[in-house]
Amino acid sequence: MTALAAALLVAFVPQDEARLKEAWPKLAEAWKAIESYKPTPAAAGLDDEFLKVAGKLHEAFESGGLYGTEGEYVPQAFKNFMRARARGLIGGGSSYAATKSVALAEYQYGSGASSPPMKSFLDAVAKLRTLEKNGLADEDNLTDELVTARKALKALAITSDATPGPLRRRVFSLLRALALGEPYPEPAKATEEQAKQFRAWVAELGHEELEKRETAMKELLRAGESSLPIVREGLKAGDAEVTVRVRRLLGFGHAPWKEAGASGAAETSDMLNLQRRELKGAEDALRKAKVEAEKK
């Protein structure tokens, strides 16, 4: 890669987590609005309450810089989680709109014994908070709910098996706080010794020996959330190899929600099936309306 290409990469302004922190109050307000909104099936078109929710969501996304399609994985994943929760808000007056609302509601919250991923995640984090408040947050009690929540995020295609550990853990922290109405969760801060080691690994991402580069990459992939701010410093390193590897560590271009058949994302990869269900529901509604019309 040429020096010019490296300079262009460094000059790229990343969509990083800093904007999420600034926009947190608006994002939290939009989430509450989504949670409390109840569609009005009898309404002709979009009701005023829906427009208010849409307005809050738009303002929050704009404030958080979430309309961009490029940038770090964490804000992109956060955005797609909020979008997943916002689907199906429209009740609408037509049979098709009503059917669509029901189909999406079933996708998120279920209509029977099975528990779709959004509901599983929200239930799991609520139980985690209850365990912690009651002083029951020991490893055995937490494990089941943590596993359930993580599986739900995979099923929603917010995370995948290919998501680097630090990013996966950071996204979980943010989404949990959002779902529970908690303040912005500050990332863990590296100790002085940890920071020194992280910087050494970041520097070695540009080492002349391939083995050294690969070892540093593996270590940073195994590191915790506290490594992310230091990894981000590598975007300004001025070294092409370091910049490219740092972008991979920060999840630039990593988008499980775009990957067809993402591992563990049965419900999400079934969105095509959901669309078929919506279409079938619309067709059924039209046939029913035709039958009723003929009776008259």
C-alpha positions in Angstrom: 0.0 0.0 0.0 1.4 3.4 -0.9 2.1 6.2 1.6 -0.8 8.2 0.0 -3.3 5.4 0.6 -2.1 5.1 4.2 -2.6 8.9 4.6 -6.1 8.7 3.2 -7.0 5.9 5.7 -5.6 7.9 8.6 -7.5 11.0 7.4 -10.8 9.1 7.4 -12.9 10.3 10.3 -14.2 7.1 12.0 -17.8 6.7 13.2 -16.7 5.8 16.7 -18.3 5.5 20.1 -17.7 9.1 21.2 -20.8 10.3 19.3 -22.9 7.6 21.1 -21.9 9.0 24.4 -22.8 12.5 23.4 -26.1 11.4 22.0 -27.0 9.0 24.8 -29.8 11.0 26.4 -31.5 11.3 23.0 -30.9 7.7 22.2 -32.4 6.6 25.5 -35.4 8.8 25.0 -36.0 7.4 21.6 -35.8 3.9 23.0 -38.3 4.7 25.6 -40.6 6.1 23.0 -40.3 2.9 20.9 -41.0 0.8 24.0 -44.1 2.7 25.0 -45.6 3.2 21.5 -48.8 1.2 20.9 -50.0 0.9 17.2 -53.6 1.9 16.5 -54.9 -0.7 14.0 -58.0 1.3 13.3 -56.1 4.5 12.4 -56.1 5.5 8.8 -52.4 5.8 8.0 -49.8 7.0 10.6 -51.1 8.4 13.8 -49.6 11.4 15.6 -47.9 9.2 18.3 -46.1 7.2 15.6 -44.8 10.4 14.0 -43.5 11.6 17.4 -41.6 8.3 17.9 -40.2 8.5 14.4 -39.1 12.1 15.0 -37.3 11.2 18.2 -35.6 8.3 16.5 -34.5 10.5 13.6 -33.2 13.1 16.0 -31.3 10.5 18.1 -29.7 8.9 15.0 -28.7 12.3 13.6 -27.2 13.3 16.9 -25.3 10.1 17.3 -24.0 10.1 13.7 -25.8 6.9 13.0 -27.0 7.5 9.5 -23.5 6.8 8.0 -22.9 3.4 6.6 -19.2 3.4 7.3 -17.3 3.4 10.5 -16.6 1.2 13.5 -18.7 -1.8 14.3 -19.9 -0.7 17.7 -22.0 2.3 16.6 -23.2 0.4 13.5 -24.3 -2.6 15.7 -26.0 -0.2 18.2 -27.9 1.4 15.3 -29.1 -1.9 13.9 -30.3 -3.1 17.3 -32.5 0.0 17.7 -33.7 -0.5 14.1 -34.6 -4.1 14.9 -36.6 -3.0 17.9 -38.4 -0.3 15.9 -39.7 -2.6 13.2 -43.4 -3.2 13.1 -44.4 0.0 14.8 -46.9 0.8 12.1 -50.4 -0.5 12.7 -52.0 1.2 9.8 -55.5 1.1 8.5 -55.1 -1.4 5.7 -55.3 -5.1 5.9 -51.8 -5.4 4.6 -50.3 -2.9 7.1 -52.1 -4.7 10.0 -50.9 -8.1 8.8 -47.4 -6.7 8.5 -47.5 -5.3 12.0 -48.7 -8.7 13.4 -46.0 -10.6 11.5 -43.2 -8.3 12.7 -44.6 -8.4 16.3 -44.5 -12.2 16.2 -40.9 -12.0 14.9 -39.8 -9.9 17.8 -42.1 -11.1 20.6 -43.6 -14.4 19.6 -47.1 -15.7 19.4 -46.7 -19.0 21.2 -44.2 -21.1 23.1 -41.0 -20.1 21.3 -39.3 -16.9 22.4 -37.9 -14.7 19.5 -34.5 -13.1 19.9 -35.5 -9.5 20.8 -37.8 -10.7 23.6 -35.1 -13.2 24.8 -32.5 -10.5 25.0 -34.8 -8.0 26.9 -36.0 -10.7 29.3 -32.4 -11.9 30.0 -31.0 -8.4 30.8 -34.0 -7.7 33.0 -33.3 -10.9 34.9 -29.6 -10.0 35.2 -30.5 -6.7 36.8 -32.9 -8.4 39.2 -30.2 -10.9 40.2 -27.8 -8.1 40.8 -30.2 -6.0 42.8 -31.1 -8.9 45.0 -27.4 -9.8 45.7 -27.7 -13.1 43.7 -25.2 -12.2 41.0 -22.9 -15.1 41.5 -21.4 -16.9 38.5 -23.8 -19.7 38.5 -26.9 -17.5 38.5 -25.5 -15.1 35.9 -24.2 -17.6 33.4 -27.6 -18.8 32.0 -28.9 -15.3 31.5 -25.7 -14.1 29.9 -25.7 -17.1 27.5 -29.3 -16.4 26.6 -28.7 -12.7 26.0 -25.6 -13.4 23.8 -27.4 -16.1 21.8 -30.2 -13.6 21.2 -27.8 -11.0 19.8 -26.4 -13.6 17.5 -29.9 -14.6 16.4 -30.7 -10.9 15.7 -27.4 -10.9 13.7 -26.1 -8.0 15.8 -23.1 -10.2 16.7 -21.6 -13.3 15.1 -18.9 -15.8 15.8 -16.5 -13.6 13.8 -17.1 -10.5 16.0 -13.9 -9.8 17.9 -14.3 -10.4 21.6 -13.7 -6.8 22.8 -16.3 -5.5 20.4 -18.9 -8.1 21.3 -18.5 -7.4 25.0 -18.7 -3.6 24.4 -21.9 -3.9 22.3 -23.5 -6.1 25.0 -22.7 -3.4 27.7 -24.2 -0.6 25.6 -27.3 -2.6 24.6 -27.9 -3.8 28.1 -27.8 -0.2 29.4 -30.1 1.0 26.7 -32.7 -1.7 27.3 -32.6 -1.1 31.1 -32.7 2.7 30.9 -29.3 3.0 32.6 -26.8 5.8 32.1 -24.2 5.5 29.4 -21.8 2.7 30.5 -18.3 4.0 30.5 -15.8 1.5 29.0 -13.4 -0.2 31.4 -10.2 1.7 31.7 -6.9 0.0 31.2 -4.4 0.0 34.0 -1.0 1.7 33.3 0.6 -1.7 32.8 -2.2 -2.9 30.5 -2.1 0.3 28.4 1.6 -0.2 28.0 1.2 -3.7 26.7 -1.7 -2.8 24.4 0.4 0.0 22.8 3.2 -2.4 22.4 0.9 -4.9 20.5 -0.5 -2.1 18.4 3.0 -1.0 17.4 3.9 -4.6 16.5 1.0 -4.7 14.1 3.4 -3.1 11.7 6.4 -5.3 12.6 8.5 -6.4 9.6 8.1 -10.0 10.7 4.7 -11.6 9.8 4.8 -13.8 12.9 5.1 -10.8 15.2 2.2 -9.0 13.4 0.0 -12.0 13.7 0.8 -12.6 17.3 0.0 -9.0 18.2 -3.3 -9.3 16.3 -4.3 -12.4 18.2 -3.5 -10.8 21.5 -5.5 -7.7 20.8 -8.4 -9.9 19.6 -8.3 -11.6 23.0 -8.0 -8.4 25.0 -10.9 -6.8 26.9 -13.0 -3.7 26.2 -10.3 -1.5 27.9 -8.0 -2.2 24.8 -10.4 -0.4 22.4 -9.4 3.3 23.1 -5.7 2.3 22.7 -6.3 0.3 19.6 -8.2 3.3 18.2 -5.0 5.4 18.6 -3.5 3.2 15.9 -5.6 4.9 13.3 -3.2 7.8 13.6 -0.1 5.7 13.5 0.8 6.7 9.9 1.7 3.1 9.1 -0.4 1.4 6.4 -0.1 -2.1 7.9 -1.0 -0.9 11.4 -4.0 1.2 10.1 -5.4 -1.7 8.1 -5.1 -4.1 11.0 -6.5 -1.6 13.5 -9.6 -1.1 11.3 -10.1 -4.8 11.4 -9.9 -4.8 15.2 -12.4 -2.0 15.4 -14.8 -3.8 13.1 -14.7 -1.6 10.0 -16.8 -3.4 7.5 -17.9 -6.1 9.9 -21.7 -6.3 9.5 -23.4 -9.6 10.6 -26.8 -8.1 9.8 -25.8 -7.9 6.1 -24.4 -11.4 5.9 -26.9 -14.0 4.6 -27.1 -17.0 6.8 -25.0 -15.5 9.5 -24.0 -18.2 12.0 -26.5 -18.6 14.8 -28.8 -16.0 13.2 -31.7 -18.3 12.3 -34.5 -15.8 13.0 -32.7 -12.9 11.3 -31.6 -14.8 8.3 -35.3 -15.8 8.1 -36.3 -12.2 7.3 -36.9 -13.3 3.8 -39.3 -15.9 5.1 -40.9 -13.2 7.2 -41.4 -11.1 4.1 -43.0 -14.1 2.4 -45.3 -14.4 5.5 -46.2 -10.8 5.1 -47.1 -11.2 1.5 -49.1 -14.3 2.1 -50.9 -12.5 4.9 -51.7 -9.7 2.6 -53.0 -12.1 -0.1 -55.1 -13.9 2.5 -56.6 -10.6 3.7 -57.4 -9.7 0.1 -59.1 -13.0 -0.5 -61.1 -12.6 2.7 -62.2 -9.1 1.7 -63.2 -10.4 -1.7 -65.3 -13.2 -0.2 -67.0 -10.7 2.2 -67.7 -8.4 -0.8 -69.3 -11.2 -2.8 -71.6 -12.1 0.2 -72.9 -8.6 0.2 
